[in-house]
Each structure stands twice: as structure tokens, then as C-alpha cells.
Amino acid sequence: MIARIGLAIVVAVLSGVIPAIGQSVPLVEKKSIGLAAAKKMVAAAESEAAKNKWTLSISVVDDGGNLVFFERMDGAHLSTIAISQGKARTAAQYQTATRGLEDGLSKGKTQMLSLPNATMLQGGLPVIVDGKVVGGIAASGAKGEEDEQCSQAGIDALMK
């Protein structure tokens, strides 16, 4: 029995199913949102908000939904902190604008309520670089379309 298990392991290693000990395995390389990029995006979103006299919280997350940078403008409600972070995380993890999720829910697609950790409010956008989602940005504190407008300003600044 033990001999068969040993033989199976040797066959698996030789066939490449299990890498041999010490054999290097290639790692996946990917782009990621760094702090400088996140700050640039938030500054542009904040500028758009200030120009329109909106007070917002703005969040940028990486592709795993982890917070990279956050800013709460003076006067923004405390509730906008968690909402902006939730929208950004949702946009990154579900790789879609949160507006689509809100629209689906408002059209009666209640099964969307089963999406784990999803904030289905307009204002979150995925950040896409070279066809891959590298993170998300979201704003909260104004109307949904205004939050999204500020988030888009952040993405536009990153792409310049």
C-alpha cells in the first residue's frame, strides 16, 4: 500500500502534476494600484466634488477590495465613510459599476441581495488598466450620479 502511494507521488512529480521540491514555479505578475495613483485619483475626485459644492467621502481599493487610500471631505456625513468603502470594494470585486447592481435591484431582481458583501448603490467604479480590473474607486455623500461623476473624474486623472 505504501509502495503504491510512493509510486503515485513519483509519477505525479515526473508528469508535472506536483512540482518537484526546489523546482521554481512561475508567479503571476499583475498591475496594482499604489498609494501615489490612489492619491491622484482621490485628488481629482475631490476637485470635481468641490467644484460642484458636494461634500463626499472617497475611497480607492486594490483588486482584492483592500483599502489603499481614503479621504473624507470636511462636512461629509460619517455614514459616507463605510458607504464609499463598500461601493469601491463592490466595484473591484464584482468588476462592475455599482450603478448596474442598484438598477438591477430597483427592477426587482431581489436575488441580487444574496451577493456577499455588495453595496448596491451608484457611485462605485472598477479601475481598469490594460483590460484588467486593478481596483475600484467610489464616492459617497451626494446623489448617486454625482458620486459616480466624481469617481469617473478620479479614473480620468489616472489615465492621463
ABEGO torsion letter per residue (X at the ends): XAAAAAAAAAAAAAAGABBBBGBBBBBBBBBBBBAAAAAAAAAAAAAAAAAAGBBBBBBBBBAAGBBABBBBBBGBBAAAAAAAAAAAAAAAAAGBBAAAAAAAAAAGBAAAAABBGBBBBBGBBBBBBGGBBAEBBBBBGBBAAAAAAAAAAAAAAAAX
